Amino acid sequence: METMVITGTRKGIGRYLAEYYVGKGYNVIGCSRSAADYELENYEHYELDVADEKAVGKMVRSVARDHGGIDILLNNAGIASMNHFLLTPLSTVERIFATNVFGTFNFCREVGKAMAKQRYGRIVNFATVAAPLKLEGEAAYAASKAAVANLTQLIAKELAEFNITVNAVGPTPVATDLIRGVSDDKIDDLINTQAIKRMGEYRDISNVTDFLIQKESDFITGQVIYLGGVS
Ligand SMILES: NC(=O)c1ccc[n+]([C@@H]2O[C@H](COP(=O)([O-])OP(=O)(O)OC[C@H]3O[C@@H](n4cnc5c(N)ncnc54)[C@H](OP(=O)(O)O)[C@@H]3O)[C@@H](O)[C@H]2O)c1
């Protein structure tokens, strides 16, 4: 049974992915700042902040020890905040970077060490179309995800010798709490810039992660796959 770590599994896309991959026969270990209000067979939940370097190291070491390694990492935990750049306090930018960039960095590094030992691994990070589309009102969020995309491409090179691939999926809007505060007009405008003009669904994301984590995808690394025809 392959072991998969997914971050941010309390709700939204992360919860869907936890349920989906347990259903596909994976051993799934999830995490988020709060406890999960659901239980699944072959699912374990850690309560931590992905930006907490020590807590992440501790979790990853205990998962690798208990399960004899980690095969797959889905770095899904993320937060957003929409505001005009001129009205965005630095504390908001720091909060967003702490989760999206530092959290992704922490998990890539710690899980990367466990994967390097076993000389195998699949890492998928979470980008967003807000970065390539340069969406107004999302300066901090888009910049944080641009950093995630660059980190993905760079560490793909450093981890290739260990047979670890590192890629990212860049979703379009998907109806979760993350975008609850965004007006319908804004979402419609965004969707109209996509080649394929519809909301993203959970299955669009698992379709990409399914492809990237399969053993046969061993020649695909450093790629950021945007959905909906955004490039
Ligand atoms: N929904 C969209 O339209 C969309 C579009 C493009 C990209 N994405 C990306 O997809 C990913 C998932 O988004 P979503 O829509 O599912 O968001 P969501 O519904 O708001 O869920 C976010 C999840 O991450 C966890 N989380 C947040 N900060 C955390 C932290 N510091 N440490 C640990 N866990 C944390 C939350 O649990 P706790 O609150 O318990 O910590 C929750 O489980 C994000 O990376 C997001 O940027 C989403």
The ligand as a MOL file (V3000), in Angstrom:
LIG
                    3D

  0  0  0     0  0            999 V3000
M  V30 BEGIN CTAB
M  V30 COUNTS 48 52 0 0 0
M  V30 BEGIN ATOM
M  V30 1 N -10.6030 26.8860 -4.4080 0
M  V30 2 C -10.0330 27.5210 -5.4130 0
M  V30 3 O -10.6860 28.2420 -6.1620 0
M  V30 4 C -8.5460 27.3690 -5.6850 0
M  V30 5 C -8.0530 27.8490 -6.9070 0
M  V30 6 C -6.6840 27.7260 -7.1570 0
M  V30 7 C -5.8590 27.1260 -6.2260 0
M  V30 8 N -6.3830 26.6720 -5.0500 0 CHG=1
M  V30 9 C -5.4500 26.0800 -4.0940 0
M  V30 10 O -5.9340 24.8070 -3.6730 0
M  V30 11 C -5.5160 24.5610 -2.3240 0
M  V30 12 C -6.7100 24.1620 -1.4720 0
M  V30 13 O -7.6290 25.2400 -1.4440 0
M  V30 14 P -9.1570 25.0790 -0.9780 0
M  V30 15 O -9.9610 25.8370 -1.9480 0
M  V30 16 O -9.4760 23.6650 -0.6990 0 CHG=-1
M  V30 17 O -9.1050 25.9380 0.3900 0
M  V30 18 P -9.9810 25.7970 1.7350 0
M  V30 19 O -11.3010 25.1800 1.4460 0
M  V30 20 O -9.9180 27.1310 2.3730 0
M  V30 21 O -9.1320 24.7340 2.6110 0
M  V30 22 C -7.8270 25.0270 3.0220 0
M  V30 23 C -7.3060 23.8500 3.8250 0
M  V30 24 O -5.9510 24.1160 4.2230 0
M  V30 25 C -5.8450 24.0430 5.6490 0
M  V30 26 N -4.8580 25.0500 6.0690 0
M  V30 27 C -4.8650 26.3730 5.8280 0
M  V30 28 N -3.7910 26.9750 6.3690 0
M  V30 29 C -3.0730 25.9950 6.9570 0
M  V30 30 C -1.8580 25.9660 7.6840 0
M  V30 31 N -1.1620 27.0920 7.9190 0
M  V30 32 N -1.4050 24.7810 8.1510 0
M  V30 33 C -2.1080 23.6350 7.9310 0
M  V30 34 N -3.2490 23.5930 7.2280 0
M  V30 35 C -3.7380 24.7650 6.7600 0
M  V30 36 C -7.2650 24.2940 6.1830 0
M  V30 37 O -7.5100 23.6770 7.4230 0
M  V30 38 P -7.3190 24.4820 8.8330 0
M  V30 39 O -8.0990 25.7340 8.7090 0
M  V30 40 O -7.8360 23.5260 9.8800 0
M  V30 41 O -5.8460 24.7030 8.9780 0
M  V30 42 C -8.0970 23.5950 5.0900 0
M  V30 43 O -8.1730 22.2130 5.3330 0
M  V30 44 C -4.8180 25.8540 -1.8530 0
M  V30 45 O -3.4220 25.7200 -1.9700 0
M  V30 46 C -5.3230 26.9010 -2.8160 0
M  V30 47 O -4.4470 27.9900 -2.9490 0
M  V30 48 C -7.7150 26.7660 -4.7620 0
M  V30 END ATOM
M  V30 BEGIN BOND
M  V30 1 1 1 2
M  V30 2 2 2 3
M  V30 3 1 2 4
M  V30 4 1 4 5
M  V30 5 2 4 48
M  V30 6 2 5 6
M  V30 7 1 6 7
M  V30 8 2 7 8
M  V30 9 1 8 9
M  V30 10 1 8 48
M  V30 11 1 9 10
M  V30 12 1 9 46
M  V30 13 1 10 11
M  V30 14 1 11 12
M  V30 15 1 11 44
M  V30 16 1 12 13
M  V30 17 1 13 14
M  V30 18 2 14 15
M  V30 19 1 14 16
M  V30 20 1 14 17
M  V30 21 1 17 18
M  V30 22 2 18 19
M  V30 23 1 18 20
M  V30 24 1 18 21
M  V30 25 1 21 22
M  V30 26 1 22 23
M  V30 27 1 23 24
M  V30 28 1 23 42
M  V30 29 1 24 25
M  V30 30 1 25 26
M  V30 31 1 25 36
M  V30 32 1 26 27
M  V30 33 1 26 35
M  V30 34 2 27 28
M  V30 35 1 28 29
M  V30 36 1 29 30
M  V30 37 2 29 35
M  V30 38 1 30 31
M  V30 39 2 30 32
M  V30 40 1 32 33
M  V30 41 2 33 34
M  V30 42 1 34 35
M  V30 43 1 36 37
M  V30 44 1 36 42
M  V30 45 1 37 38
M  V30 46 2 38 39
M  V30 47 1 38 40
M  V30 48 1 38 41
M  V30 49 1 42 43
M  V30 50 1 44 45
M  V30 51 1 44 46
M  V30 52 1 46 47
M  V30 END BOND
M  V30 END CTAB
M  END
